[in-house]
Amino acid sequence: MNKYILLLTLTINYSLVAIPTYAASSNIIEGEILHGTTSRHFLKAGAGQWMEVQVSSIRNNAVFDLAIYKNRSGKFLTLKNKAKSWYGKLPSPGWSKNRKSNVVKITLRSTRGYASYTMMVKIKSYDWKD
């Protein structure tokens, strides 16, 4: 039984990418946002997995908020606000015997003007040792 990371990019166009999680998985997303707008990206990953997110932009004006879905009422728990990078272990709830999973939401925004960004998302298994 394979577990998958689902990365859904919600902009004008969207794409769905499934990546096996039994090793390291990563994806690079490039896009553009205007000040006052956001670009949201969703993925599923297991509790205890390690995740790294980095965003860069030519004008150094792109940041992201990182949150995980906490309950059925649509509430999210914020892990990081207005960041350019984040590295950490995903908390519970997560994959377990009853097939629960984290839904991770990454919301990109521009701190000023137009931002052309590149975002790297990397997820590794439970024992990340570099």
Residue pairs with C-beta under 8 A, 6 or more apart in sequence:
2 20
2 21
2 22
3 20
3 21
3 22
3 46
3 95
4 18
4 19
4 20
4 21
4 44
5 18
5 19
5 21
5 25
5 43
5 44
5 45
5 123
6 16
6 17
6 18
6 42
6 43
6 44
7 16
7 17
7 19
7 27
7 29
7 41
7 42
7 43
7 121
8 14
8 15
8 16
8 41
8 42
8 43
9 15
9 29
9 31
9 39
9 41
10 39
10 40
10 41
10 42
11 31
11 39
17 27
19 25
19 27
21 45
21 46
21 49
21 123
21 125
22 125
23 124
23 125
24 122
24 123
24 124
24 125
25 122
25 123
25 124
26 120
26 121
26 122
26 123
27 120
27 121
28 118
28 119
28 120
28 121
29 41
29 118
29 119
29 121
30 116
30 117
30 118
30 119
31 39
31 108
31 116
31 117
31 119
32 114
32 115
32 116
32 117
33 39
33 62
33 108
33 109
33 110
33 114
33 115
33 117
34 110
34 113
34 114
34 115
35 110
35 111
35 112
35 113
35 114
35 115
36 110
37 109
37 110
38 107
38 108
38 109
39 107
39 108
39 109
40 105
40 106
40 107
40 108
41 105
41 106
41 107
41 108
41 119
41 121
42 103
42 104
42 105
42 106
43 103
43 104
43 106
43 121
43 123
44 101
44 102
44 103
44 104
45 51
45 90
45 94
45 101
45 102
45 104
45 123
46 90
46 94
46 95
46 101
46 102
46 126
47 90
47 91
47 92
47 93
47 94
47 95
47 96
47 102
48 89
48 90
48 94
48 126
49 89
49 90
49 94
49 123
49 124
49 125
49 126
50 87
50 88
50 89
50 90
50 123
50 124
50 125
50 126
50 128
51 86
51 87
51 88
51 89
51 90
51 104
51 121
51 122
51 123
51 124
52 85
52 86
52 87
52 120
52 121
52 122
52 123
53 64
53 66
53 83
53 85
53 86
53 87
53 106
53 119
53 120
53 121
53 122
54 84
54 85
54 119
54 120
55 62
55 63
55 64
55 83
55 84
55 85
55 108
55 117
55 118
55 119
55 120
56 62
56 84
56 117
56 118
57 110
57 115
57 116
57 117
57 118
58 116
59 112
59 113
59 114
59 115
59 116
61 110
61 111
61 112
61 113
61 115
62 84
62 108
62 109
62 110
62 111
62 115
62 117
63 82
63 83
63 84
63 108
63 109
63 111
64 80
64 82
64 83
64 84
64 86
64 106
64 107
64 108
64 109
64 119
65 78
65 80
65 81
65 82
65 83
65 105
65 106
65 107
65 109
66 78
66 79
66 80
66 83
66 86
66 104
66 105
66 106
67 76
67 77
67 78
67 79
67 104
67 105
67 107
68 76
68 77
68 79
68 90
68 91
68 102
68 103
68 104
68 105
69 75
69 76
69 102
69 103
69 104
69 105
70 76
70 77
70 93
76 105
77 91
79 86
79 88
79 91
80 86
82 111
90 102
90 104
91 102
93 100
93 101
93 102
94 100
94 101
94 102
95 101
106 119
106 121
108 117
108 119
